[in-house]
Amino acid sequence: MKKNIFLLSSVLTMSLLASAQTEVTVGVTQGKDYGVTYMLPQTEIEIKVHTTKHTYTPGEFCRYADRYLRLSGVSDEPEVYWTIDKIETGVIGVPDKDNVYFVKMKDKTVAPLMELTENGIVRSINLPFSGKKENTPDKSKEGKTIKDVDARSFLTEEILMASSNAKMAELVAKEIYNIRESKNALVRGEADNMPTDGNQLKIMLDNLNLQEQAMTEMFAGKEKKETKIFNIRIVPQEKEDEIALRFSRKLGVVDNDNLAGEPIYISIKNMNVPNLSTTEGKKKLEGIIYNVPGRAKVILTYQGKNLFDNELPITQFGTQEYLAPVLFNKKSTTKVLFDTNTGALLKVDREEN
């Protein structure tokens, strides 16, 4: 009999041709035994907070915004503030070092082809290599960067030579109105020099829009937006109205003990009824062990409003079962797909050889 061990992209897979059954033992086997060591996951609740950082810079002529452009409420003070766009809540699997198993390959036995994640969590049995990578926290995502345009590059000599700031603001406002008139004339087909085709018209309108926006920002100010995602992990335990994180309008997501932020509360309730057979003693598992996750009611609350109210699968609230070794013999091929976040069975197929 020939034994082969292959390491593919940090995913350990093994196959062996023979007859009879596979032996599975708990823990890491030492010595000369050949086999596959795999882990089951335990779940953590992952909260993704999608936020936007707003940076406001007042315009050079902000004090004249209402007088010349009828823009009310324009601030003359710079400001930085954060807003919450949305919150996503789900579960993610992490290796459970208390649930390590060894699939032993003995002489005249058959061991299944197993795919593991980079962290050693079982992903599939007797299925083609998926090539999937481990779940990793999302990196902070920034919004699209828009190239700053120097509004002064569009100003005429008359505007730049103005004797006072107020006079300059008045002339810039007139230039904005002239640009708007030019745009209306192009759209209506009344301009003196009409473009010859639609593409040329678009280019002309885009240039006029750019000039208008740059000059208007000299009054209204400029706001830069930067999106960022914060990831918070919570080990699930029954709790009620505990602080999951804090959010500050000035600082964004802050630590739980930072009183500068307002609290976002989390409540977790185990929805499974205790099973007397499992509380009295743990039954013996023989074969390929997998998780049967329980359910938890999870509620996130911020400023008296529910941001999330739903049930999530939680491994720690469930039990364990096993696939009997007799399933993995020369007479048939059993294909199994696991959920790497919970360790639950997603799919089981059996084909006769």
C-alpha positions, 0 to 999 in steps of 0.5 A, a space after each residue: 500500500 502506498 501512502 501519500 501526503 500532499 500540502 496544497 496552499 496551506 490546505 492539508 489533504 490526504 488520500 489512501 486506497 485500501 479496504 475496511 474503515 477509517 479510525 478517528 481519535 480525539 486529539 493530536 496523535 504522536 508517533 509513527 501514525 499516518 493521518 489527518 489532524 483537523 479542528 472544528 470551529 467555534 463561532 464568534 459574532 462579528 459586527 461590521 460598522 460601516 462609517 463615513 468620516 466627513 471633513 468640511 473646509 470652509 470656502 474663501 468667500 463663505 461669509 458672502 454665500 448668502 448675499 451673492 448665491 443665496 446659500 444659507 447656513 454655510 459655516 465658516 468653521 472647519 469641522 470633522 465628524 463621523 456618521 454610521 452608514 449601516 451595521 452588518 452582523 454575522 458569525 465567523 469561525 475560529 479554530 477550537 483547540 478543544 476540538 481537535 481530531 485525528 483521522 488515522 490511516 491504518 494498514 488495509 484501511 481507507 481514509 477520505 480526501 480532506 480539505 482544511 482551511 489555513 487554520 486547520 478547520 475541516 472544509 470538505 471530504 472527498 470533494 475537489 480542492 476549492 481554493 478558498 482562502 481563510 475568512 479575514 477581517 475587511 480592511 478599511 475601505 476608503 471612498 473614491 479620491 477626487 482630484 482637487 481642482 484649484 478654483 483660482 485657475 478659472 478666475 479672470 484677471 479682473 477678478 484676481 485684481 479686485 481691490 477687496 475680498 468682497 469685490 472678488 466674491 461679487 465678481 466670482 458670483 457673476 462668473 458662476 451665473 455666466 457659466 449657468 447661462 452658458 450651460 442652459 444655452 448649450 442644452 437648449 441649442 441656443 449657443 453661438 458656437 454649438 458643438 458638432 456632435 453629442 460627445 463634444 457637447 458632453 465635454 463642454 458641459 463637463 468642463 463648465 460643470 467643473 468650473 461651476 463646482 470649483 467656484 461654488 466651493 469658494 462660497 459653500 466650502 468643500 466636504 471630503 468623505 472617507 468611508 471606513 469599516 470597523 470590525 468587532 468580534 464578540 465571543 457569544 455568551 448569554 447577556 442582556 444590554 451589554 456594551 458591544 462598542 461605542 460610537 462618537 460623532 467626532 471620533 468614530 468607533 471608540 473603545 468600550 471604556 471611552 466615554 466620549 462615544 455613545 454605547 451600542 448595546 448587544 443582547 444575546 439569548 440562547 434559543 435552544 432548550 437544554 437536552 437532558 441527555 447531553 447535560 447528564 453526560 457526554 456521549 461517545 462519538 466515533 467517526 468524523 465529528 461535526 458540529 450541530 450549532 444552536 441558535 441565538 437571538 441577537 439584538 443590537 441597540 443604539 439610541 433606543 433603536 434596534 440596529 439588528 434583531 435576528 437569530 444567528 447560528 452559534 456553535 457553542 450553544 449546540 451539540 456534536 454528532 458524527 459520520 460513522 466510519 462505515 460510510 468511508 469504505 471501498 464500496 462507496 464514496 461519501 462526499 461531505 461539505 462543512 460550514 467553516 464558520 460553524 462546523 455544521 454539515 452543509 451537504 452529504 452525498 454518497 455514491 456507490 463505487 
